[in-house]
């Protein structure tokens, strides 16, 4: 029994050491092994073993107290009782230390699981932050590009306004020229009508004069 307890304590000590120190891939292997132990029936088996060891520990402590009480009453213990007391004391110490190491291993396992989950969450957060920073840079680049385009559009609008003003001025000048030309054409038309009337009058006077001349000759 004591040899078995020594083996259990040694194995638990090695497991606890591997969980505390990262030696190559050994920690990951131990973690996977503990995960397998805690899954399904393994967890119930571990609890059963722990409860059995706790009962044995209680029995050993009770035996130790009985032997001590007997020694107090009698004032001395026989060699057999002394050997039994030491054996039970060693057994109780090993069981207690084994249960303590088991508790430490369980706490370390839970702590490392939480730590790995936190590292994974931090890694995801870093990726998300990097993604947001990248999007922010892209947005700033787009904003700068849009600002440059707006400046160019404003310059283009200013040029178009200046061209529009020039076109308006040219249009007004052309309108004035057209009005002047229309007035000149109207004046020419009026003068032409007057000349036509004068021409008709002269033709009529010429015909009257010819008629008068012919009348005198006859």
Phi, psi and omega in degrees: 000314181294321178298319178297318179296320176301317179297317180298314180297318179297315179296315180296321178298317179296317179298314179299319179297317180293328177288326181281326182248132178272103180246097181058222181269009185295321180299316180297321179295317179296319179299315179296320178298316178295323177299317179296321180295322183281348182274143173062229184285341180301320181296316179295322179296316179297317179297320179298315179297318180296318179295320178297317179294325178295321178295317178298319178299316180296320179294319179296316179298320178297317178297319179297315181296322178297314180296320179295318179296321178295318179297322179296319182290314183276340181088349179203162179238147177287157178306322180296318180291323178297316177298316180297319180296314179295320180297313180294324178296315178296318180296315179297319180298315181294318179296315179299316179294323179295316178296320178297315178297322176299317177297317179298316180298317179297316179296316179298319180297313178296319179297315181293323176299314178296320180297316179294322177296319178295319178297319178297318179295319179296319178298316178296320179296319178298317178298319180295319179296315178299319179297316179295319178297319178297316178297322179295317178297316179299320179296318179296318178298316178297321179295316178297318179296317180296321179297317178298317180296322178296318178299316179297319179294321178297317178297319179295320178295320179297318178296318179296322178297316178298316178297322179296319177299316179298317180297320177299315179298315178297321179296317178298317179298319179295321178299317178298318180297318180295317178299317179297318179295320179296319178296320180294319178296319179298319179295320178294321178297317179296317179295322179295319178297318179297319179295322178295319178296318179294323178295318178296319179297318179295322177298318180295318178297322180294319179294319178296321181294318179296321179296318181295320180295317179296324180296322180289323180292324180288000000 
